[in-house]
Amino acid sequence: MTLDLTTAALMLPAIPFLMLAFGTRFTVVSELIRKIHDEYAADIDLDDVRAKRMLAEISTLKKRLLMIQINQTLASLSFLANLLTIFALYIDSQYVSKLLFGVVLGLLMLAIILFMIEIGIATKSLNLHLSDLDGND
């Protein structure tokens, strides 16, 4: 198989889009953490059921932050590897370009898998938040 510039260049618009999506999720989660901190940090009663739920939600938010950070790192590394792939093609090094393109694909697959895991964590967090409305204290 021969890898050409157009194949590698197809990844260029997709990777920054993923980075933007991960960055937006990071911003939303960090704003939520600041809001929770401002509203509840001063007067948390550890015996209160709602406080326990809030602490559980904070725990899931910490996990989400870590996952988003890892996703951003993976997307950034894949973007760099993609640029190196294009450079390797430019200097006519097929072997190196194929190797680097494989790295790009592997990093993006990891980022997408972690993104799906982070969505699951976000769902758990929302379910904790909605449990206040269940009436099943």
C-alpha positions as CSV (number, residue, x, y, z in Angstrom):
1,M,0.0,0.0,0.0
2,T,1.3,3.4,-0.9
3,L,0.3,6.3,1.4
4,D,0.0,9.7,-0.2
5,L,-0.4,13.2,1.0
6,T,-4.2,13.4,0.5
7,T,-4.8,10.4,2.7
8,A,-2.8,11.9,5.6
9,A,-4.2,15.4,4.9
10,L,-7.7,14.1,5.3
11,M,-7.0,13.7,9.1
12,L,-6.0,17.4,9.5
13,P,-9.5,18.9,9.8
14,A,-10.8,16.0,12.0
15,I,-8.2,16.2,14.7
16,P,-8.5,19.9,15.6
17,F,-12.3,19.4,15.7
18,L,-11.9,16.7,18.3
19,M,-9.5,18.9,20.2
20,L,-12.1,21.7,20.2
21,A,-14.9,19.3,21.4
22,F,-12.7,18.0,24.2
23,G,-11.8,21.5,25.2
24,T,-15.4,22.6,25.3
25,R,-16.2,19.6,27.5
26,F,-13.4,20.6,29.8
27,T,-14.7,24.1,30.1
28,V,-18.2,23.0,30.9
29,V,-17.0,20.5,33.5
30,S,-14.7,23.1,35.1
31,E,-17.5,25.6,35.3
32,L,-19.8,23.1,36.9
33,I,-17.1,22.3,39.5
34,R,-16.6,25.9,40.3
35,K,-20.4,26.4,40.7
36,I,-20.7,23.4,43.0
37,H,-17.7,24.6,45.0
38,D,-19.2,28.1,45.4
39,E,-22.6,26.8,46.4
40,Y,-21.8,23.9,48.7
41,A,-18.2,23.9,49.9
42,A,-18.8,26.1,52.9
43,D,-21.7,24.2,54.5
44,I,-21.6,20.5,53.6
45,D,-23.2,18.3,56.3
46,L,-21.8,14.8,55.7
47,D,-24.9,13.2,57.3
48,D,-27.2,14.9,54.7
49,V,-28.3,12.6,51.8
50,R,-28.1,15.5,49.3
51,A,-24.6,16.3,50.5
52,K,-23.6,12.7,50.0
53,R,-25.0,12.8,46.5
54,M,-23.1,16.0,45.8
55,L,-19.9,14.5,47.0
56,A,-20.5,11.5,44.7
57,E,-21.1,13.9,41.8
58,I,-17.9,15.7,42.6
59,S,-16.1,12.4,42.5
60,T,-17.4,11.6,39.0
61,L,-16.5,15.1,37.9
62,K,-12.9,14.5,38.9
63,K,-12.9,11.3,36.8
64,R,-14.3,13.2,33.9
65,L,-11.6,15.9,34.2
66,L,-8.9,13.3,34.0
67,M,-10.5,11.6,31.0
68,I,-10.9,14.9,29.2
69,Q,-7.3,15.8,29.9
70,I,-6.1,12.4,28.6
71,N,-8.3,12.9,25.5
72,Q,-6.8,16.3,24.8
73,T,-3.3,14.9,25.1
74,L,-4.1,12.0,22.8
75,A,-5.7,14.3,20.2
76,S,-2.7,16.7,20.4
77,L,-0.2,13.8,20.0
78,S,-2.2,12.5,17.0
79,F,-2.2,15.9,15.4
80,L,1.6,16.1,15.8
81,A,2.0,12.6,14.5
82,N,-0.2,13.5,11.5
83,L,2.0,16.5,10.7
84,L,5.1,14.3,11.0
85,T,3.4,11.8,8.6
86,I,2.9,14.6,6.0
87,F,6.5,15.6,6.5
88,A,7.7,12.0,6.0
89,L,5.6,11.9,2.8
90,Y,7.1,15.2,1.7
91,I,10.7,13.8,2.1
92,D,9.5,10.6,0.3
93,S,9.9,8.2,3.2
94,Q,7.0,5.7,2.8
95,Y,8.0,3.4,5.6
96,V,8.2,6.2,8.2
97,S,5.0,7.8,6.9
98,K,3.1,4.5,7.2
99,L,4.4,3.9,10.7
100,L,3.5,7.5,11.8
101,F,0.0,7.2,10.2
102,G,-0.6,4.0,12.2
103,V,0.3,6.0,15.3
104,V,-2.2,8.7,14.3
105,L,-4.9,6.1,13.9
106,G,-4.1,4.3,17.1
107,L,-4.1,7.6,19.1
108,L,-7.4,8.7,17.7
109,M,-8.9,5.3,18.4
110,L,-7.8,5.5,22.0
111,A,-9.2,9.1,22.3
112,I,-12.5,8.0,20.9
113,I,-12.7,5.0,23.3
114,L,-11.9,7.2,26.2
115,F,-14.4,9.7,25.0
116,M,-17.1,7.0,25.1
117,I,-16.0,6.1,28.6
118,E,-16.2,9.7,29.7
119,I,-19.7,9.9,28.3
120,G,-20.7,7.0,30.5
121,I,-19.2,8.8,33.5
122,A,-21.1,11.9,32.6
123,T,-24.3,9.9,32.5
124,K,-23.7,8.6,36.0
125,S,-23.1,12.1,37.2
126,L,-26.3,13.3,35.7
127,N,-28.2,10.4,37.2
128,L,-26.8,11.3,40.6
129,H,-28.0,14.9,40.0
130,L,-31.4,13.8,38.9
131,S,-31.8,11.4,41.9
132,D,-32.8,14.4,44.0
133,L,-36.0,14.6,42.0
134,D,-36.8,10.9,42.4
135,G,-38.1,11.3,45.9
136,N,-36.4,8.1,46.9
137,D,-34.1,9.5,49.6
